[in-house]
Amino acid sequence: MKILIVSATEKEILPLKNKLKIKTSEVCIMKYAGTKDFSIDFLVTGIGSTLTTYALTKKISTKKYDLVVNTGIAGSFSTDLNIGDVVNVMSDEFADLGIEDRNNFFTLFEKGFIKKDEPPFIDCKLWNPTEINLTLNKVSGITVNASHGNINSIELFKNKFGADIETMEGAAFFYVCLNENVKFLQIRAISNYVEERNNANWDIPLAINNLNDKLFEIINVIKNKGI
């Protein structure tokens, strides 16, 4: 089985690499009794939708994977999620791809530039059809080019989309995988709440630590049970 783990930055995935005892440029090949070789590649794309789209498309066009996993930290709109929680993102949207009209914001779907069910979209969203029992909270996400830190825009996007979390890469990752018919997961850890920016309330080390512990568990679940 071949797995590709995708992150925006090296920092977000470094603890897993250390646990697997591999160097940055190496591929982890894990061998288990009674199984075929189980390999893991890593891809660091850079931050944002454009960099993710290019790097991921290039990577999976040169090598076939059984599963691609997008991972990293995220901001939460929901206080039902705690800082450090690890979640499984089941739907995502390009939230800031649209048109401002005075004090209003309209998506390209609302303006008729994209049909709401135009593949790979379903009712304006990108959905993950991959079913793996990971015992994680399943959440919805939005993807933005600029992470929110202004109360007015936060309220606008929170009310408009009703998503649980916000990232800068998720929808781009979904879009590529759905179009290329690749099985995928998006696993995120909550580093902060989406609020007026106050880095004192963030806990990136906790989020990264919990994320990588959970990723190691997921690797072993897939190794034992498949996908």
Secondary structure, 3 states (H helix, E strand, C coil): CEEEEEECCCCCCHHHHHHHCCCCCCCEEECCCCCCCEEEEEEECCCCHHHHHHHHHHHHHHCCCCEEEEEEEEEECCCCCCCCCEEEEEEECECCCEEEECCEEEECCCCCCCCCCCCCCECCEEECCCCCCCCCEEEEEEECCCCCCCHHHHHHHHHHHCCCEEECCHHHHHHHHHHCCCCEEEEEEEEEECCCCCHHHCCHHHHHHHHHHHHHHHHHHHHHHCC
